[in-house]
Amino acid sequence: YSQLAASGDYSQLAASGDYSKLAASGDSSQLAASGDYSKLAASGDSSQLAASGDYSKLAASGKSSIAMAAATNCTAKAGENGCIALTRWVESEKRFRVTVGYVGEDGIKADTYYRVDEDGKLSEVE
């Protein structure tokens, strides 16, 4: 149940407990969480978010930001010119697959949450 916040440029935060919450508002901030149900948010340009806990929620609203989850059932959003990468388990292959979406391409919108479907497509979360 960790809660961390930083507001300076180039901030770096990491949490490993379940239900952790991390927030950074400086440009080029980096956040990482490994606990299940973690929530990460960064509003600075070129921010990077990474989560390895299942059901994590990532929000990167800065320009050219990256939100990446190496776990199942995660949701993520990125800002203008950003990138979203979400993982799903493919039972028939007994392996993980990564789906990548680029804001501005293939209908991926800025500041909109997405999840990866069973067929490997990013779908908007309502």
DSSP file with accessible surface (Angstrom, degrees, kcal/mol):
  #  RESIDUE AA STRUCTURE BP1 BP2  ACC     N-H-->O    O-->H-N    N-H-->O    O-->H-N    TCO  KAPPA ALPHA  PHI   PSI    X-CA   Y-CA   Z-CA
    1    1 A Y              0   0  201      0, 0.0    18,-0.1     0, 0.0    19,-0.1   0.000 360.0 360.0 360.0  33.0    0.0    0.0    0.0
    2    2 A S        -     0   0   57     16,-0.3    19,-2.3    15,-0.0     2,-0.4  -0.327 360.0-161.2 -65.6 148.7    2.9    2.4   -0.7
    3    3 A Q  E     +a   21   0A 144     17,-0.2     2,-0.4     2,-0.0    19,-0.2  -0.980  14.4 173.2-134.4 121.6    2.2    5.9   -1.9
    4    4 A L  E     +a   22   0A  67     17,-2.7    19,-1.5    -2,-0.4     2,-0.3  -0.971   5.7 178.0-130.5 144.0    4.9    7.9   -3.6
    5    5 A A  E     +a   23   0A  86     -2,-0.4     2,-0.3    17,-0.2    19,-0.2  -0.998   3.2 175.6-146.3 141.4    4.9   11.3   -5.3
    6    6 A A  E     -a   24   0A  27     17,-2.1    19,-1.6    -2,-0.3    20,-0.3  -0.994  11.3-176.6-143.3 143.9    7.5   13.5   -7.0
    7    7 A S        +     0   0   92     -2,-0.3     2,-0.2    17,-0.2    20,-0.1   0.476  51.8  99.9-120.6  -2.7    7.2   16.8   -8.9
    8    8 A G  S >  S-     0   0   37     18,-0.1     3,-1.2     1,-0.1    18,-0.5  -0.508  80.8 -94.3 -86.9 151.8   10.7   17.6  -10.1
    9    9 A D  T 3  S+     0   0   99      1,-0.2    19,-0.2    -2,-0.2    -1,-0.1  -0.295 109.9  19.6 -57.8 146.0   12.0   16.9  -13.6
   10   10 A Y  T 3  S+     0   0  168     17,-3.1    -1,-0.2     1,-0.2    18,-0.1   0.727  87.3 167.3  63.8  25.7   13.8   13.6  -14.1
   11   11 A S    <   -     0   0   20     -3,-1.2    19,-2.6    16,-0.3     2,-0.4  -0.353  20.7-157.0 -66.4 150.3   12.2   12.1  -10.9
   12   12 A Q  E     +g   30   0B 143     17,-0.2     2,-0.4     2,-0.0    19,-0.2  -0.990  15.0 173.0-133.5 125.6   12.5    8.4  -10.4
   13   13 A L  E     -g   31   0B  32     17,-2.4    19,-1.6    -2,-0.4     2,-0.3  -0.979   4.7-180.0-131.9 144.7   10.1    6.4   -8.2
   14   14 A A  E     +g   32   0B  76     -2,-0.4     2,-0.3    17,-0.2    19,-0.2  -0.998   2.2 177.8-144.5 141.0    9.8    2.6   -7.7
   15   15 A A  E     -g   33   0B  12     17,-2.0    19,-1.9    -2,-0.3    20,-0.4  -0.996  12.3-176.5-141.0 144.9    7.4    0.5   -5.5
   16   16 A S        +     0   0   93     -2,-0.3     2,-0.2    17,-0.2    20,-0.1   0.454  52.7  99.3-120.5  -2.7    7.1   -3.2   -5.1
   17   17 A G  S >  S-     0   0   26     18,-0.1     3,-1.1     1,-0.1    18,-0.4  -0.545  80.3 -96.0 -87.6 151.6    4.1   -3.7   -2.8
   18   18 A D  T 3  S+     0   0   82      1,-0.2   -16,-0.3    -2,-0.2    19,-0.2  -0.297 107.5  19.5 -59.9 147.8    0.6   -4.6   -4.0
   19   19 A Y  T 3  S+     0   0  102     17,-3.0    -1,-0.2     1,-0.2    19,-0.1   0.720  87.1 164.5  63.2  25.4   -1.8   -1.6   -4.4
   20   20 A S    <   -     0   0    0     -3,-1.1    19,-2.5    16,-0.3     2,-0.4  -0.382  24.8-152.7 -69.6 151.8    1.0    0.9   -4.6
   21   21 A K  E     +ab   3  39A  99    -19,-2.3   -17,-2.7    17,-0.2     2,-0.4  -0.996  14.7 179.1-129.9 125.6    0.3    4.4   -6.0
   22   22 A L  E     +ab   4  40A   5     17,-2.6    19,-1.8    -2,-0.4     2,-0.3  -0.980   1.7 177.4-127.7 140.8    3.0    6.4   -7.7
   23   23 A A  E     +ab   5  41A  42    -19,-1.5   -17,-2.1    -2,-0.4     2,-0.3  -0.997   3.6 173.5-144.5 136.6    2.7    9.9   -9.3
   24   24 A A  E     -ab   6  42A   6     17,-2.1    19,-1.8    -2,-0.3    20,-0.5  -0.997  12.5-177.4-141.7 140.0    5.2   12.2  -10.9
   25   25 A S        +     0   0   59    -19,-1.6   -18,-0.2    -2,-0.3     2,-0.2   0.452  52.0 102.1-116.7  -1.1    4.7   15.5  -12.7
   26   26 A G  S >  S-     0   0    2    -18,-0.5     3,-1.2   -20,-0.3    18,-0.4  -0.510  79.9 -95.7 -85.3 151.6    8.2   16.4  -13.9
   27   27 A D  T 3  S+     0   0   67      1,-0.2   -17,-3.1    -2,-0.2   -16,-0.3  -0.302 107.4  15.4 -60.3 146.1    9.4   16.0  -17.5
   28   28 A S  T 3  S+     0   0   36     17,-3.3    -1,-0.2   -19,-0.2    19,-0.1   0.726  88.4 163.3  60.2  27.6   11.4   12.8  -18.2
   29   29 A S    <   -     0   0    1     -3,-1.2    19,-2.5    16,-0.2     2,-0.4  -0.375  25.5-150.6 -71.8 154.0   10.1   11.2  -15.0
   30   30 A Q  E     +gh  12  48B  80    -19,-2.6   -17,-2.4    17,-0.2     2,-0.4  -0.996  15.0 179.4-130.9 128.5   10.4    7.4  -14.6
   31   31 A L  E     +gh  13  49B   5     17,-2.5    19,-1.7    -2,-0.4     2,-0.3  -0.980   1.7 179.6-128.4 142.7    8.1    5.3  -12.5
   32   32 A A  E     +gh  14  50B  44    -19,-1.6   -17,-2.0    -2,-0.4     2,-0.4  -0.998   2.2 178.3-143.3 137.2    8.0    1.5  -11.9
   33   33 A A  E     -gh  15  51B   5     17,-1.9    19,-2.3    -2,-0.3    20,-0.5  -1.000  12.8-179.0-138.2 139.5    5.8   -0.7   -9.9
   34   34 A S        +     0   0   56    -19,-1.9     2,-0.2    -2,-0.4   -18,-0.2   0.448  53.8  99.5-116.1  -1.9    5.8   -4.5   -9.4
   35   35 A G  S >  S-     0   0    1    -18,-0.4     3,-1.0   -20,-0.4    18,-0.4  -0.559  80.0 -99.9 -86.8 149.2    2.9   -5.1   -7.1
   36   36 A D  T 3  S+     0   0   59      1,-0.2   -17,-3.0    -2,-0.2   -16,-0.3  -0.312 104.5  18.1 -62.3 149.1   -0.6   -6.2   -8.3
   37   37 A Y  T 3  S+     0   0  102     17,-3.1    -1,-0.2   -19,-0.2    19,-0.1   0.731  87.8 161.6  60.8  27.0   -3.3   -3.5   -8.7
   38   38 A S    <   -     0   0    0     -3,-1.0    19,-2.5    16,-0.3     2,-0.4  -0.401  28.8-148.0 -73.3 155.1   -0.7   -0.7   -8.7
   39   39 A K  E     -bc  21  57A 111    -19,-2.5   -17,-2.6    17,-0.2     2,-0.4  -0.995  15.5-177.3-127.6 126.2   -1.6    2.7  -10.1
   40   40 A L  E     +bc  22  58A   5     17,-2.7    19,-2.1    -2,-0.4     2,-0.4  -0.975   2.6 177.8-125.2 138.7    1.0    4.9  -11.9
   41   41 A A  E     +bc  23  59A  43    -19,-1.8   -17,-2.1    -2,-0.4     2,-0.4  -0.994   4.6 172.1-142.8 132.4    0.5    8.4  -13.2
   42   42 A A  E     +bc  24  60A   3     17,-2.7    19,-2.6    -2,-0.4    20,-0.6  -0.995  10.6 179.6-139.3 133.7    3.0   10.8  -14.9
   43   43 A S        +     0   0   61    -19,-1.8    20,-0.2    -2,-0.4   -18,-0.2   0.462  50.4 104.4-112.0  -3.4    2.1   14.1  -16.5
   44   44 A G  S >  S-     0   0    2    -20,-0.5     3,-1.3   -18,-0.4    18,-0.4  -0.473  79.9 -96.8 -80.8 149.5    5.6   15.3  -17.7
   45   45 A D  T 3  S+     0   0   65      1,-0.2   -17,-3.3    17,-0.2   -16,-0.2  -0.319 107.4  14.7 -61.1 145.0    6.7   15.1  -21.3
   46   46 A S  T 3  S+     0   0   59     17,-3.3    -1,-0.2   -19,-0.2    19,-0.1   0.713  89.9 160.0  60.8  25.3    8.8   12.1  -22.2
   47   47 A S    <   -     0   0    0     -3,-1.3    19,-2.4    16,-0.3     2,-0.4  -0.397  28.1-148.4 -73.4 154.9    7.8   10.3  -19.0
   48   48 A Q  E     -hi  30  66B  87    -19,-2.5   -17,-2.5    17,-0.2     2,-0.4  -0.993  12.7-174.0-130.3 130.3    8.1    6.5  -18.8
   49   49 A L  E     +hi  31  67B   4     17,-2.5    19,-2.0    -2,-0.4     2,-0.4  -0.966   3.6 178.6-122.2 139.7    5.9    4.2  -16.7
   50   50 A A  E     +hi  32  68B  44    -19,-1.7   -17,-1.9    -2,-0.4     2,-0.4  -0.998   1.8 179.6-141.6 136.3    6.4    0.4  -16.2
   51   51 A A  E     +hi  33  69B   5     17,-1.9    19,-3.1    -2,-0.4   -17,-0.2  -0.998  16.4 178.5-135.6 139.0    4.3   -2.1  -14.2
   52   52 A S        +     0   0   62    -19,-2.3     2,-0.3    -2,-0.4   -18,-0.2   0.329  56.9  99.7-116.9   4.4    4.8   -5.8  -13.7
   53   53 A G  S >  S-     0   0    0    -20,-0.5     3,-1.1   -18,-0.4   -18,-0.2  -0.729  79.7-106.6 -93.3 139.4    1.8   -6.4  -11.4
   54   54 A D  T 3  S+     0   0   56     -2,-0.3   -17,-3.1     1,-0.2   -16,-0.3  -0.266 100.6  18.2 -59.9 148.2   -1.4   -7.8  -12.7
   55   55 A Y  T 3  S+     0   0  112     17,-2.3    -1,-0.2   -19,-0.2    19,-0.2   0.710  87.4 158.1  62.6  25.0   -4.4   -5.4  -13.0
   56   56 A S    <   -     0   0    1     -3,-1.1    19,-2.0    16,-0.3     2,-0.5  -0.429  32.7-144.2 -76.3 156.1   -2.2   -2.3  -12.8
   57   57 A K  E     -cd  39  75A  86    -19,-2.5   -17,-2.7    17,-0.2     2,-0.4  -0.987  15.3-170.2-125.9 123.0   -3.4    1.0  -14.2
   58   58 A L  E     -cd  40  76A   0     17,-2.4    19,-1.2    -2,-0.5     2,-0.4  -0.942   7.1-177.0-119.3 135.3   -0.9    3.4  -16.0
   59   59 A A  E     +cd  41  77A  12    -19,-2.1   -17,-2.7    -2,-0.4     2,-0.6  -0.941   6.7 171.0-134.3 109.9   -1.5    7.0  -17.0
   60   60 A A  E     +c   42   0A   0     17,-2.3    19,-0.5    -2,-0.4    51,-0.3  -0.949   3.4 168.2-118.0 107.0    1.1    8.9  -18.9
   61   61 A S        +     0   0   54    -19,-2.6    19,-0.4    -2,-0.6   -18,-0.2   0.543  41.5 101.9-101.7  -5.9   -0.3   12.2  -20.1
   62   62 A G  S >  S-     0   0    3    -20,-0.6     3,-1.2   -18,-0.4    17,-0.7  -0.352  84.8 -86.6 -75.6 158.5    2.8   14.0  -21.2
   63   63 A K  T 3  S+     0   0  108      1,-0.3   -17,-3.3   -20,-0.2   -16,-0.3  -0.353 111.6   8.6 -62.2 142.1    3.9   14.3  -24.9
   64   64 A S  T 3  S+     0   0   63     16,-3.1    -1,-0.3   -19,-0.2    18,-0.2   0.785  94.4 155.8  57.4  32.3    6.0   11.4  -26.2
   65   65 A S    <   -     0   0    0     -3,-1.2    18,-2.2    15,-0.3     2,-0.4  -0.469  33.4-142.1 -86.8 160.9    5.3    9.4  -23.0
   66   66 A I  E     -ij  48  83B  58    -19,-2.4   -17,-2.5    16,-0.2     2,-0.5  -0.988  12.7-172.7-127.1 131.6    5.5    5.6  -22.7
   67   67 A A  E     +ij  49  84B   0     16,-2.4    18,-2.4    -2,-0.4     2,-0.4  -0.987  15.0 174.0-123.0 120.6    3.2    3.4  -20.6
   68   68 A M  E     -ij  50  85B  94    -19,-2.0   -17,-1.9    -2,-0.5     2,-0.5  -0.991  13.6-170.5-133.8 131.6    4.2   -0.3  -20.5
   69   69 A A  E     -ij  51  86B   0     16,-2.5    18,-0.6    -2,-0.4     2,-0.5  -0.979  10.2-170.1-124.5 121.7    2.8   -3.2  -18.5
   70   70 A A        +     0   0   67    -19,-3.1     2,-0.3    -2,-0.5   -16,-0.1  -0.451  68.6  70.7-102.3  54.8    4.5   -6.6  -18.3
   71   71 A A  S    S-     0   0    4     -2,-0.5    16,-0.7   -18,-0.1     3,-0.4  -0.952  85.2 -88.9-158.1 170.1    1.5   -8.2  -16.6
   72   72 A T  S    S+     0   0   26     -2,-0.3   -17,-2.3     1,-0.2   -16,-0.3  -0.523  95.3  18.2 -92.4 157.3   -2.0   -9.3  -17.5
   73   73 A N  S    S+     0   0   97     14,-0.4     2,-0.2   -19,-0.2    -1,-0.2   0.790  85.0 146.6  60.1  35.7   -5.3   -7.4  -17.3
   74   74 A C        -     0   0    5     -3,-0.4    42,-0.5    13,-0.4     2,-0.3  -0.625  35.6-150.4 -97.7 159.2   -3.6   -3.9  -17.2
   75   75 A T  E     +d   57   0A  30    -19,-2.0   -17,-2.4    -2,-0.2     2,-0.3  -0.946  18.5 174.1-126.2 150.5   -4.9   -0.7  -18.6
   76   76 A A  E     -dE  58 114A   0     38,-2.0    38,-2.4    -2,-0.3     2,-0.3  -0.994  14.9-169.4-153.4 155.1   -2.9    2.2  -19.9
   77   77 A K  E     -d   59   0A  47    -19,-1.2   -17,-2.3    -2,-0.3     2,-0.3  -0.972   8.2-165.8-142.1 156.1   -3.1    5.6  -21.6
   78   78 A A        -     0   0    0     31,-0.4    33,-2.6    34,-0.3    34,-0.4  -0.942  19.0-114.3-138.7 161.4   -0.4    7.9  -23.1
   79   79 A G    >   -     0   0    0    -17,-0.7     3,-2.2   -19,-0.5    24,-0.2  -0.075  63.0 -38.3 -84.2-171.8   -0.3   11.5  -24.3
   80   80 A E  T 3  S+     0   0  101    -19,-0.4   -16,-3.1     1,-0.3   -15,-0.3  -0.181 132.2   4.5 -52.1 132.7    0.3   13.0  -27.7
   81   81 A N  T 3  S+     0   0  111    -18,-0.2    -1,-0.3     1,-0.2    -2,-0.1   0.699 105.0 140.3  61.3  21.4    2.8   11.0  -29.7
   82   82 A G    <   -     0   0    4     -3,-2.2    21,-2.2   -18,-0.2     2,-0.4  -0.201  45.4-130.9 -87.2-178.1    3.0    8.5  -26.9
   83   83 A C  E     -jK  66 102B  25    -18,-2.2   -16,-2.4    19,-0.2     2,-0.4  -0.995  10.5-162.4-139.5 139.2    3.2    4.7  -26.9
   84   84 A I  E     -jK  67 101B   0     17,-3.1    17,-3.2    -2,-0.4     2,-0.4  -0.986   6.6-176.9-122.9 132.2    1.3    2.0  -25.0
   85   85 A A  E     +jK  68 100B   3    -18,-2.4   -16,-2.5    -2,-0.4     2,-0.3  -0.981   8.3 176.5-131.1 120.1    2.5   -1.6  -24.6
   86   86 A L  E     -jK  69  99B   1     13,-2.6    13,-3.1    -2,-0.4     2,-0.3  -0.942  17.9-138.1-126.4 148.1    0.3   -4.2  -22.9
   87   87 A T  E     - K   0  98B  13    -16,-0.7   -13,-0.4   -18,-0.6   -14,-0.4  -0.777  16.6-177.7-107.8 145.9    0.8   -7.9  -22.3
   88   88 A R  E     - K   0  97B  53      9,-2.4     9,-2.6    -2,-0.3     2,-0.5  -0.972  26.4-121.7-137.1 152.0   -1.7  -10.8  -22.6
   89   89 A W  E     - K   0  96B 103     -2,-0.3     2,-0.7     7,-0.2     7,-0.2  -0.822  17.2-155.6 -92.4 130.8   -1.3  -14.5  -21.9
   90   90 A V  E >>> - K   0  95B  16      5,-2.8     5,-1.4    -2,-0.5     4,-1.1  -0.902   5.2-167.3-108.1 102.1   -2.1  -16.8  -24.9
   91   91 A E  G >45S+     0   0  108     -2,-0.7     3,-0.6     1,-0.2    -1,-0.2   0.888  83.7  56.2 -59.5 -42.9   -3.1  -20.1  -23.4
   92   92 A S  G 345S+     0   0  111      1,-0.3    -1,-0.2     2,-0.1    -2,-0.0   0.792 116.8  36.9 -63.6 -25.2   -2.9  -22.1  -26.6
   93   93 A E  G <45S-     0   0   86     -3,-0.8    -1,-0.3     2,-0.2    -2,-0.2   0.516 100.7-133.8 -99.9 -11.1    0.7  -21.0  -27.1
   94   94 A K  T <<5S+     0   0  133     -4,-1.1     2,-0.3    -3,-0.6    -3,-0.2   0.909  72.0  94.6  54.5  45.9    1.6  -21.1  -23.4
   95   95 A R  E   <S-K   90   0B 129     -5,-1.4    -5,-2.8    -7,-0.0     2,-0.3  -0.985  76.0-103.0-156.6 163.7    3.3  -17.7  -23.7
   96   96 A F  E     -K   89   0B 114     -2,-0.3     2,-0.3    -7,-0.2    -7,-0.2  -0.642  28.2-161.1 -87.8 150.5    2.9  -14.0  -23.3
   97   97 A R  E     -K   88   0B  97     -9,-2.6    -9,-2.4    -2,-0.3     2,-0.5  -0.969   9.1-141.3-127.9 147.0    2.3  -11.7  -26.2
   98   98 A V  E     -K   87   0B  93     -2,-0.3     2,-0.5   -11,-0.2   -11,-0.2  -0.926   8.3-159.7-111.9 132.2    2.8   -7.9  -26.3
   99   99 A T  E     -K   86   0B  20    -13,-3.1   -13,-2.6    -2,-0.5     2,-0.4  -0.946   9.8-161.9-110.0 129.4    0.5   -5.5  -28.1
  100  100 A V  E     -K   85   0B  64     -2,-0.5     2,-0.4   -15,-0.2   -15,-0.2  -0.925   7.0-173.9-115.6 135.1    1.9   -2.0  -28.9
  101  101 A G  E     -K   84   0B   6    -17,-3.2   -17,-3.1    -2,-0.4     2,-0.5  -0.988  11.4-151.9-128.0 139.0   -0.2    1.0  -29.8
  102  102 A Y  E >   -K   83   0B 114     -2,-0.4     3,-2.4   -19,-0.2     6,-0.4  -0.952  27.7-115.3-111.7 123.8    1.1    4.4  -30.9
  103  103 A V  T 3  S+     0   0   14    -21,-2.2     6,-0.2    -2,-0.5   -22,-0.1  -0.358 104.5  26.2 -58.4 128.7   -1.0    7.5  -30.2
  104  104 A G  T 3  S+     0   0   70      4,-3.0     2,-0.4     1,-0.3    -1,-0.3   0.321 107.0  92.3  98.1  -7.2   -2.2    8.9  -33.5
  105  105 A E  S X  S-     0   0  107     -3,-2.4     3,-2.2     3,-0.2    -1,-0.3  -0.936  91.1  -0.1-120.5 146.0   -2.0    5.6  -35.4
  106  106 A D  T 3  S-     0   0  160     -2,-0.4    -1,-0.2     1,-0.3     3,-0.1   0.806 128.3 -57.2  51.7  34.9   -4.6    3.0  -36.0
  107  107 A G  T 3  S+     0   0   63      1,-0.3     2,-0.5    -3,-0.1    -1,-0.3   0.518  92.0 149.1  80.3   3.9   -7.3    4.9  -34.1
  108  108 A I    <   -     0   0   16     -3,-2.2    -4,-3.0    -6,-0.4     2,-0.3  -0.626  32.7-154.8 -75.3 122.9   -5.3    5.1  -30.8
  109  109 A K    >   -     0   0  102     -2,-0.5     3,-0.8    -6,-0.2   -31,-0.4  -0.727  16.1-106.1-102.4 149.5   -6.2    8.4  -29.1
  110  110 A A  T 3  S+     0   0   39     -2,-0.3   -31,-0.2     1,-0.2     3,-0.1  -0.345  99.4  11.6 -67.3 148.4   -4.3   10.5  -26.6
  111  111 A D  T 3  S+     0   0   83    -33,-2.6     2,-0.4   -51,-0.3    -1,-0.2   0.800  97.5 123.0  54.3  37.0   -5.3   10.4  -22.9
  112  112 A T    <   -     0   0   27     -3,-0.8   -34,-0.3   -34,-0.4     2,-0.2  -0.996  62.5-121.5-128.8 129.7   -7.7    7.5  -23.4
  113  113 A Y        -     0   0   55     -2,-0.4    12,-2.8    12,-0.3     2,-0.3  -0.481  32.1-174.4 -73.8 140.5   -7.4    4.2  -21.5
  114  114 A Y  E     -EF  76 124A   8    -38,-2.4   -38,-2.0    10,-0.3     2,-0.3  -0.930  11.9-168.8-130.4 155.2   -6.9    1.0  -23.4
  115  115 A R  E     - F   0 123A 115      8,-2.3     8,-3.1    -2,-0.3     2,-0.5  -0.910  30.0-110.2-132.8 162.6   -6.7   -2.7  -22.6
  116  116 A V  E     - F   0 122A  23    -42,-0.5     6,-0.2    -2,-0.3   -43,-0.1  -0.827  30.6-140.7 -99.4 131.8   -5.6   -5.6  -24.8
  117  117 A D    >   -     0   0   36      4,-3.0     3,-2.0    -2,-0.5    -1,-0.0  -0.354  30.7 -99.1 -80.7 171.1   -8.3   -8.0  -25.9
  118  118 A E  T 3  S+     0   0  187      1,-0.3    -1,-0.1     2,-0.1   -30,-0.0   0.791 124.9  56.7 -60.3 -28.3   -7.9  -11.8  -26.2
  119  119 A D  T 3  S-     0   0  106      2,-0.1    -1,-0.3     1,-0.0    -3,-0.0   0.412 122.3-106.1 -86.6   4.0   -7.3  -11.4  -29.9
  120  120 A G  S <  S+     0   0   12     -3,-2.0     2,-0.3     1,-0.3    -2,-0.1   0.557  77.2 129.6  88.0  10.0   -4.4   -9.0  -29.2
  121  121 A K        -     0   0  135    -22,-0.1    -4,-3.0   -20,-0.0     2,-0.4  -0.712  60.9-117.3 -97.4 146.7   -6.0   -5.7  -30.2
  122  122 A L  E     -F  116   0A  30     -2,-0.3     2,-0.4    -6,-0.2    -6,-0.2  -0.696  34.3-168.3 -80.6 131.0   -6.1   -2.6  -28.1
  123  123 A S  E     -F  115   0A  30     -8,-3.1    -8,-2.3    -2,-0.4     2,-0.1  -0.967  25.2-109.1-122.8 140.8   -9.6   -1.6  -27.1
  124  124 A E  E     -F  114   0A  87     -2,-0.4     2,-0.5   -10,-0.2   -10,-0.3  -0.390  29.7-131.1 -65.5 135.6  -10.8    1.6  -25.5
  125  125 A V              0   0   53    -12,-2.8   -12,-0.3    -2,-0.1    -1,-0.1  -0.805 360.0 360.0 -90.3 127.0  -11.8    1.2  -21.9
  126  126 A E              0   0  221     -2,-0.5   -12,-0.0     0, 0.0    -1,-0.0  -0.560 360.0 360.0 -94.5 360.0  -15.2    2.8  -21.2
